[in-house]
């Protein structure tokens, strides 16, 4: 009888060990789905949401798990007035670039916002090197929070419907008093059909207490089209390419209220 009870106890323990990881996975999946629904309701397109990993989406959340999007913009493609762009330039239907501004929790009685940058290659370019992208802000009002960076490079393989994260990190590639930037490591090979470079960082108000007004974020993505140095510099609401490599770019200026 004791042996039978011991066997039943061991069976129950084994079942619990199997169910705990499954339950934890299901809970994480549910949280991600809730974040997706919240982002959709606040105007973030599905093609952007699917580009972000669960960790990226979670980083946009406040401590209570909510997300408050205050601005979102897609960069428009430049007009060539009927002319054909140079070989290797970004095609109009090939690449989308977005900027998203999210309000986050105040720290030390200072208002904070998270700035998310997303570059999505819907078909892979001719040149697959290291691109540069970044954002600038009004240095008289804001400063970038040290250690707040997170970036990821993701690809979609031929025949797959979801993205795979190839690399991520928590450091800035470029920093300045008026802005910060990152590198996008483009991949080669015919098995890669799409790629995403996404990054997020936090800015905080230089003054304590309740502040209000209208501010702006400027963001640019530079696609490298040959050999040469790569770099970014930041000015008053400007992100400029400071390297020697030939490049094509997309960018946008977005207002947001604080």
C-alpha positions as MATLAB code, in Angstrom:
seq = 'XXXXXXXXXXXXXXXXXXXXXXXXXXXXXXXXXXXXXXXXXXXXXXXXXXXXXXXXXXXXXXXXXXXXXXXXXXXXXXXXXXXXXXXXXXXXXXXXXXXXXXXXXXXXXXXXXXXXXXXXXXXXXXXXXXXXXXXXXXXXXXXXXXXXXXXXXXXXXXXXXXXXXXXXXXXXXXXXXXXXXXXXXXXXXXXXXXXXXXXXXXXXXXXXXXXXXXXXXXXXXXXXXXXXXXXXXXXXXXXXXXXXXXXXXXXXXXXXXX';
ca = [
       0.000    0.000    0.000;
       2.813    2.371    0.922;
       4.558    1.527   -2.350;
       1.384    2.328   -4.286;
       0.973    5.696   -2.531;
       4.632    6.520   -3.175;
       4.195    5.701   -6.866;
       1.127    7.947   -7.091;
       3.013   10.768   -5.341;
       5.914   10.474   -7.750;
       3.483   10.533  -10.690;
       1.816   13.716   -9.393;
       5.219   15.376   -8.895;
       6.285   14.503  -12.427;
       3.042   15.922  -13.849;
       3.548   19.143  -11.885;
       7.087   19.507  -13.208;
       5.779   19.114  -16.748;
       2.900   21.543  -16.270;
       4.838   24.380  -14.616;
       6.975   25.275  -17.692;
       3.902   24.942  -19.909;
       1.896   27.254  -17.671;
       4.744   29.780  -17.531;
       5.033   29.714  -21.318;
       1.281   30.182  -21.722;
       1.341   33.099  -19.280;
       4.157   34.774  -21.223;
       2.277   34.206  -24.482;
      -0.873   35.762  -23.015;
       1.053   38.833  -21.857;
       2.555   39.269  -25.330;
      -0.875   38.970  -26.965;
      -2.262   41.603  -24.574;
       0.604   43.944  -25.453;
      -0.061   43.373  -29.166;
      -3.749   44.242  -28.736;
      -2.873   47.359  -26.731;
      -0.426   48.536  -29.393;
      -2.941   47.888  -32.179;
      -5.621   49.880  -30.356;
      -3.177   52.787  -30.018;
      -2.473   52.962  -33.717;
       0.689   50.891  -34.156;
       0.439   48.903  -37.436;
       0.615   45.115  -37.294;
       3.697   45.083  -39.556;
       5.542   47.035  -36.851;
       4.228   44.970  -33.934;
       5.250   41.680  -35.569;
       8.736   43.125  -36.057;
       9.303   43.589  -32.323;
      10.310   40.751  -30.026;
       8.405   40.119  -26.754;
      11.361   41.635  -24.865;
      11.208   44.775  -27.027;
       7.462   45.187  -26.433;
       7.870   44.584  -22.704;
      10.515   47.319  -22.531;
       7.886   49.813  -23.724;
       5.616   48.996  -20.779;
       5.206   50.963  -17.582;
       5.643   49.245  -14.235;
       1.920   48.419  -14.149;
       2.194   46.678  -17.534;
       0.364   49.358  -19.523;
       1.637   51.075  -22.669;
       0.907   54.714  -23.530;
       1.783   55.609  -27.130;
       1.916   59.387  -27.628;
       3.214   59.553  -31.228;
       3.891   57.288  -34.197;
       5.120   58.165  -37.683;
       6.197   56.384  -40.864;
       8.872   58.077  -42.944;
       7.774   58.939  -46.455;
       9.836   57.970  -49.493;
      11.534   60.819  -51.385;
      10.097   61.887  -54.736;
      12.311   61.450  -57.808;
       9.963   63.421  -60.114;
       9.806   60.560  -62.588;
      13.562   59.941  -62.473;
      15.010   56.547  -61.619;
      17.071   56.497  -58.437;
      20.742   55.424  -58.572;
      21.546   51.717  -58.403;
      21.456   50.434  -54.841;
      19.131   53.135  -53.548;
      16.229   52.129  -51.339;
      13.178   51.306  -53.447;
       9.852   52.838  -52.417;
       8.208   49.460  -51.739;
      11.298   47.813  -50.277;
      11.850   49.514  -46.935;
       9.728   51.130  -44.204;
      11.056   53.277  -41.379;
       9.070   54.198  -38.267;
       9.463   56.293  -35.139;
       7.333   55.637  -32.050;
       7.234   57.691  -28.847;
       5.884   56.125  -25.654;
       5.348   57.722  -22.248;
       6.923   55.753  -19.419;
       7.140   56.047  -15.629;
       8.656   59.175  -14.085;
      11.941   58.733  -12.233;
      13.204   61.180   -9.580;
      10.198   63.376  -10.385;
      11.323   63.769  -14.019;
       9.129   62.967  -17.012;
      10.434   60.177  -19.229;
       9.616   58.965  -22.730;
      10.859   55.980  -24.714;
      11.765   56.439  -28.382;
      11.525   53.344  -30.591;
      13.095   53.255  -34.066;
      12.162   50.505  -36.532;
      13.635   49.865  -39.969;
      11.995   47.032  -41.877;
      13.399   45.609  -45.112;
      10.503   43.918  -46.927;
      12.948   42.641  -49.534;
      16.702   42.534  -49.120;
      18.843   45.290  -50.706;
      21.780   44.926  -53.091;
      24.231   46.190  -50.477;
      24.174   44.302  -47.172;
      26.681   45.992  -44.913;
      26.331   47.897  -41.635;
      23.720   50.656  -41.837;
      23.417   53.480  -39.303;
      20.289   54.958  -37.758;
      19.503   57.271  -34.873;
      17.393   60.039  -33.412;
      17.924   63.569  -32.125;
      15.999   65.641  -29.584;
      15.985   69.127  -28.106;
      18.995   69.117  -25.794;
      17.648   72.163  -23.953;
      14.723   70.061  -22.718;
      15.801   66.397  -22.863;
      18.761   64.146  -22.241;
      19.273   60.491  -23.104;
      19.229   58.192  -20.073;
      22.518   56.231  -19.802;
      22.040   52.474  -19.972;
      18.554   52.736  -21.494;
      19.483   51.414  -24.947;
      18.184   48.156  -26.368;
      18.496   47.052  -30.000;
      17.842   43.905  -32.006;
      18.463   42.598  -35.518;
      15.879   40.114  -36.774;
      15.447   38.178  -40.030;
      12.715   36.188  -41.674;
      13.913   33.066  -43.461;
      12.378   31.818  -46.691;
       9.303   29.714  -45.916;
       8.929   31.088  -42.366;
       6.125   33.365  -41.223;
       7.876   34.729  -38.120;
      11.096   36.605  -37.440;
      14.196   35.134  -35.791;
      16.406   37.326  -33.593;
      20.024   37.107  -34.736;
      21.514   39.625  -32.358;
      20.651   42.122  -29.654;
      22.434   44.407  -27.235;
      22.150   47.252  -24.761;
      24.734   49.750  -25.924;
      24.609   52.846  -28.128;
      26.759   52.865  -31.258;
      26.747   56.675  -31.410;
      26.096   59.260  -28.716;
      25.896   63.024  -28.551;
      24.393   65.748  -26.421;
      21.480   65.995  -28.867;
      20.997   62.381  -29.923;
      21.979   58.731  -30.026;
      22.307   56.075  -32.719;
      22.738   52.417  -33.576;
      24.086   50.136  -36.324;
      22.008   47.641  -38.326;
      23.917   44.539  -39.397;
      22.350   43.528  -42.715;
      22.632   39.853  -43.624;
      23.233   38.168  -46.961;
      22.055   34.913  -48.474;
      19.054   33.948  -50.550;
      17.334   32.235  -47.618;
      16.736   35.606  -45.878;
      13.699   37.389  -47.293;
      13.132   40.196  -44.747;
      15.112   41.926  -42.016;
      14.298   44.288  -39.157;
      16.564   46.643  -37.236;
      14.829   48.010  -34.138;
      16.097   50.025  -31.196;
      14.649   51.832  -28.200;
      16.066   54.304  -25.703;
      14.783   56.642  -22.983;
      14.879   60.427  -22.741;
      14.103   62.354  -19.573;
      13.193   65.980  -18.918;
      16.024   68.048  -17.475;
      13.642   69.786  -15.065;
      11.874   68.110  -12.186;
       8.162   68.334  -11.548;
       5.199   68.477  -13.881;
       6.219   69.841  -17.271;
       4.097   70.347  -20.380;
       4.637   71.457  -23.940;
       5.271   70.405  -27.520;
       8.563   68.817  -28.529;
      10.001   66.959  -31.530;
      12.107   63.935  -32.400;
      14.069   63.728  -35.669;
      15.184   60.296  -36.857;
      17.162   59.148  -39.910;
      18.212   55.756  -41.308;
      21.287   55.641  -43.590;
      21.663   52.670  -45.931;
      25.301   52.093  -46.874;
      26.035   51.381  -50.546;
      29.744   50.650  -50.701;
      33.053   50.799  -48.863;
      33.972   53.670  -46.578;
      33.548   54.800  -42.997;
      30.193   54.950  -41.229;
      29.190   57.447  -38.561;
      26.453   59.698  -37.228;
      26.492   63.192  -35.776;
      23.696   65.016  -34.000;
      22.639   68.646  -34.060;
      19.564   70.660  -33.199;
      16.869   68.170  -34.257;
      19.140   66.736  -36.949;
      20.807   63.384  -37.567;
      23.611   63.654  -40.127;
      25.821   61.036  -41.753;
      29.437   61.718  -40.810;
      31.145   58.848  -42.646;
      32.649   58.616  -46.135;
      30.587   55.722  -47.521;
      27.994   56.344  -50.215;
      24.485   56.081  -48.795;
      20.754   56.538  -49.261;
      18.471   57.565  -46.428;
      14.975   57.759  -44.991;
      13.901   60.010  -42.133;
      11.081   61.805  -40.403;
      10.405   64.555  -37.867;
       7.687   63.803  -35.306;
       5.938   66.097  -32.841;
       4.846   64.853  -29.433;
       3.259   66.449  -26.373;
       4.644   66.015  -22.888;
];
